[in-house]
Amino acid sequence: MLSEGDHVEGYRIERLLDRGNLGPSYLISRDGASFVLRILEHPDPTFQERLRRAGRAQQGVDHPHIVPVREVIETSDGPGLVTEFVRGGDLAAWISRGPHPLAETVEVFSGLVRGLEGFHAAGILHRNLKPSKVLLTQEGVAKVNDFVFGRFDVGDEPRLTGALTTFGTPQFMAPEQFHSAAAVDERADLFSAGCILYEMLTATRAFPGTQLMDIYTAISSADFVPIEQLREGLPPPLIELVRALMATDPGDRPGSAREVLARLEAIAPRLAPTEGRASARAEEETSDAQLGACAQPWTRERLAVTSCVLFAASMAVAAVCGGVLTYSSLP
């Protein structure tokens, strides 16, 4: 465990931000600038290599709506990522203060989708998108963070996700992702984005269950309360976009983040002007706990790894044996 004042690869440890289940995150500094160091303490070398590869892949992505990785370093506690220090909190905290004005919601969500577009253009799928994986600057700019469970290719290195591997956060997973994380495409991330938009508009989770089979059944049958019943006055095109993003059949969803952005750009002029930016409701001073939540993408997450997963035949779910099931817990 690193301590205040220690030095790692030229960075000074300022303080512990959070002690996550997968490892700690620290506020660090170099040459007067602040960064975040996230260390993976998981003993499985496959997960450690996944972190290194995720960091190397994200280093090559320069986008205003993606949290940049400065470098990948090795510490005495395990591999770590040095990332930008985003001070404005995460989208989960923003949602907890809502519902927000529609114009503000669409503006923040558009930033999220632009971040996805940047990932997808770089050949990266996120596969674990949820509100806590989206950080907000103090100006209210959304930045997508943490794709350690993403699918990406670095040079000629082999993929680390097997054909029968399933992972993600169930409440935000597309139906097809329950069967195989390796087989999904960009539309799985768009399904997750649709679940997030639903929650941003209503401050209510679309699939609030806690039991895996109950969540899968609800998602695969589109069993959620129609969004217009939870919030009156939503423009029909916005309702239609939520429904399209959350379609159970990938073929019924928008085909790309660029298509989603085009639809959002058509909706935005119909909305009332934003009554203050996302940062207007943020506290002037952020506590260490809040800093940890925005800076550490693995906070309060758990990995459950099993060698054989069998979905109930009565739910018409194919048996998955010899695979790996990894779900991260909320938030």
N, C-alpha and C positions, 0 to 999 in steps of 0.2 A: 504494500500500500504506500503510495507516494504521500509526501507531506509538504506543507507550505514551505516554500523556500528551496525545495529540491529543484535540480535542473535536469532536463531530459532533452537530448538532441538540440541544445541551445535555447530551449524554452524554460521559463521559470514557472513553477507551480505556485499560483496565487492562492487558490483555495479549492476545496472540494465543492462541486456543485450538486452532485447527487450520487447516491450509491445504488446503481441499478442492479437488477438481477443478473444481467450479463456482464456487468463490470461498471466501474465508476466513471464519472465525467468530471473534469477539472476545468476551472478557469485558468488559463495560462497566458503568458505575455512574452513578447520579444520586441526589442527596439521600440518600446512604448505602445505597441499595439496589442489588443486583446484577442484571444482565440479560445476555442474549446478543444480539449483533448478528450476523446472518448476511447476507452480501453476495453477490449474484449477479453474477459477472463475465462471464457468457456474452454474446457480442456480438450474438446474435440478438434484435432488439427484441421478437419475439413471446414469447420465453421471459422477457424482462424484464417485459413486460406481464403474463404469467401470474403471476409472483411478486407483482407489485403487487396484482393482483386476488385472489390466494390470501390475501394478508395482509389485505386489506380484508374479505374474506368471513369469515376466522377471527376478526377483531376483533369480529364480531357474535355469536360463540359463547362463552357463559360456561358452562363445564361443568367439574366437578372432575376429570374423566378426560380432558381435552383440554388440551394445552399452550397457554396463552393467548398471543396476539399483542398486544403493547402498542400498537405503531404501525408504520406503513410510512414509512421515511425515504429520502431521496436522499443518496448520498455521492459523492465524487469518483471512486470505483471502481465505482459502479453502485447500483441500488436495494437496500435492505436491510430486513430484518424485525427488530424488537426483540421478543424473546420472554422468557418466564419462564426463569430459570436453574434447571434441575432437577438436583439434585446427586447423585442416587442411582445413576447409570449407566443403561444401556439393557437391554432384554430379552435381547439377544444375549449380553451378559456374564452375565446371570442364568442363561440356559440353559447356558452353558459350565460353570457350577458344579453342574449337575444330574446326573441327575434329582432333583427335589425331592419332598417329601411331597405326596400328592395334594390334601390340603386346601389347602395353600399354593398349589399350581398352579392349582386351580380359583378360588381367591380372586383371584390376580393376573390370570388370564384373564378373569374376570368384569369386572374393571376395564377391561380392553381392550375388551370387548364393550360396556360402558356408554359408553365413548368413541365407539365406532362408532355407537351409538344416538344420541348427541348430534349427531354429524356428519349422520347420515341425517335426523334430525328437522329440521335446518337446511337440508336439500336439498343436502347435500354428499356426494359419493362420494370415497373416498380414492384407490383404484386403484393404490397402490404400497405396500400394507401389508406389512411384514416385521418381524422382531424388532428391528432397529436403529431402526425408526420408533416404537417404544414405549419411553418413558422411565419410570423408577421413581424416586419420591421416596425419601428416606432412611427413610421409614416403610413403604416397599414398595407404595405406591399407584401403579398403572399410569396413564400419561397418553399418549394417542395424539398423535403429532407429525407435522408436515410433510406437508401435502397439496398441495404445489406442482403435482403432476400430477393433482390431483383434478378432479372435474367439479362446477362450481358456477355459479350465475347471480347476477350483481350488477346489480340494476336492469334496464335494457333493453340492457345491453351484450351483444354477440354472443358466442357460445361460441368458444373458441380451439382446440377439438379438432374436427378434420374427421372426416367419416364413415369415412374409410379410415385413420385414425390409430391406431397401436397403440403403447402404451408400458406400462412397469411393470418388475417384476423377474421374469424367467421362472419361477424356481423356486417362486414364490408366486402366479402368475397363473391365474385361472380359464380353462378352455378357450375360452370365448367371447371373452375379452379379447384373445386372440391375433389374432382377426379384426378387431375394432374396439373401441377403448376408449370410443368415443362411444356405443356401443349397449348397454353393460352397465348393470345396475341394482345395488341393494344386495347382491344375492346374490353378485356377484363379490367384494365385500369380505369376505363371509362365507366364501367359499371360501379366500381368503387367510388368514382367521382360523383356519380348520380346519387349514391347513398349519402355522400357528404353534403351535396346540394340540398337534398331533402331535409337533412338535419339543420343546415344553415337557415333554411326558410321557416322551419317550424319549431326549432329547438327540441325536436323529438326524434329519437332514433327510429329508422324505418323497421329494423329487425332487432328488437330489444331483448331477445331471449338469451339464456345462459347455457342451455343444453344444446350440444352440437347437432343432434339429429333434428331437434325442433327448429333450429336456425336454418339448417339445410332445407327442410321441408318448406318453411316459409319463403325462403329465397327462390327455390326452384318452382314454386307455384305462384310467385308474385303476390304473396299474402301480406300486404301492408295497407295501412289506412290511406285511402286516396288523399293526396296532399291538399287538395282544395277543401277537404273537410276539416283540416287542421288550421288553415289560414285562408280567410276570405280575401277576395280582391286580387288574387294572383292573375296576371295576364295569361290568357289561354296558351300563347306560344311557350311561356315558361313552364306551365303545367305539362305541356306536350314534350318539352325537352327532358324534364325529370322522368316522365314515363319511358321515353325512348332510351335514356341512359340506363334505366333499371330494367330493361327488357330481359326476360330470361333467355331468349334466343339471341346469341351474338349477332346474327344476321339482321336483327331488328334494331340494333343500336347504331348510333352514328359510326361511321367507318374510321374516323380519325379525330384527334384533338383539334385539328384545323377546322374540321366541319362543325364541331361544337362551338368553337370561337366565332365562326361565321353566324351561327344561330344566336349566340349571345350578343354579338354586335348589332343584329337586327332587332333584338329585344330592348337593348339599353335605351334608345331614344324615347321609348314609350313610358319610361319610368320617371318618377319625380326625382329632382336633383337630390344627391346624397346629402343627408343632414349631418355633416361632419364626417371625417374620415374614420377608418377603423380604430385609429389610435386615440381618438377623442375620448373614448371611455376607458382607456387603459390608465392604470395608476401611474402617477409621476415617478414613483420609485418602485422597483420590482424586487420582491423578496428573494432570498437565496433559493427558496423552494420553487418559486416561479421561474427563476433563472435556470434551475435544473430541469424543469419541465420543458422549457423551450430549447435548451441546448443539448439535452441528452435524449436521443431518439429511442433508446432502449429502456428508459425508465419504466419500472413496474412491469416489464415484459417478462414472460416465461416461455421457455421452450419445452415442449413435450415431445420427445422423440420415441417412437415405437417402431418395432420391426415388422408389424403386420397390422393392417387396418381393414376392417370389414364393415361396410355400410349395410344396413338392414335391407334384405331382399324385398321386404314388403314395401319399401320406399322406392323400389326399382332402381337401386343404386348398385353399380357393379362392385364386386368384391375387389379389394385392393390388398394383396398379400405380398409380403416381401418389400413393401415400400416404406417410406418414411413420412410420418405425419408431424408437421411442425406448425403449431398455432401460436401466435403471440397474443397475450391477453390485453384487454383494454386497460387504460385508454390508448 
